[in-house]
């Protein structure tokens, strides 16, 4: 959806849009194959981003702090507020054992969603058991969590830091005969298309990613 938004704007400009993976980022910079970059991948290093800035290539970072360079820009969703909404939803449903499955450790997005998770639960006014697990924003990491627990979940509800992990977690739960939301409540983040077709539709925080992509692309063309 983000790509669709970016493409809508860039395709009407004088530029061509390329999609690249993290291992291609540095060569594209050093060989001057690109005029600008929009970075969505949390695994691209700060070093490579600053390398691009050193070549005076504008880099727009999505959901990531600005690196305080003349040629780096940051466009950040309100992950904290979204994390509060997700956690409050679980608290309002009276769950007393709530888990959080993180994204990439150290990423700005994950830090904000985890901070929101703690702020809501720590200020409820009564004790809620918290469980924290480390994922990496992939469907596989959600799946592996449920497999690791062998279907014996110590929590009643879980906030996954994105929908992909929610989907993986639910798929593994179903293999153990657990029903969602009857046996465990799951809420994700992003409202990706696939979330509509898992377990009859999963709870998630809606993000208008196509409009976000359009906004970033428009900002890029102004630089």
Secondary structure as GFF3:
##gff-version 3
##sequence-region A 1 223
A	DSSP	alpha_helix	2	10	.	.	.	ID=ss1
A	DSSP	alpha_helix	22	30	.	.	.	ID=ss2
A	DSSP	beta_strand	36	39	.	.	.	ID=ss3
A	DSSP	alpha_helix	46	54	.	.	.	ID=ss4
A	DSSP	beta_strand	58	62	.	.	.	ID=ss5
A	DSSP	beta_strand	72	75	.	.	.	ID=ss6
A	DSSP	alpha_helix	79	92	.	.	.	ID=ss7
A	DSSP	beta_strand	97	101	.	.	.	ID=ss8
A	DSSP	alpha_helix	108	122	.	.	.	ID=ss9
A	DSSP	beta_strand	129	133	.	.	.	ID=ss10
A	DSSP	alpha_helix	139	148	.	.	.	ID=ss11
A	DSSP	beta_strand	157	160	.	.	.	ID=ss12
A	DSSP	alpha_helix	163	175	.	.	.	ID=ss13
A	DSSP	beta_strand	185	190	.	.	.	ID=ss14
A	DSSP	three_ten_helix	193	197	.	.	.	ID=ss15
A	DSSP	beta_strand	203	206	.	.	.	ID=ss16
A	DSSP	alpha_helix	209	222	.	.	.	ID=ss17
###
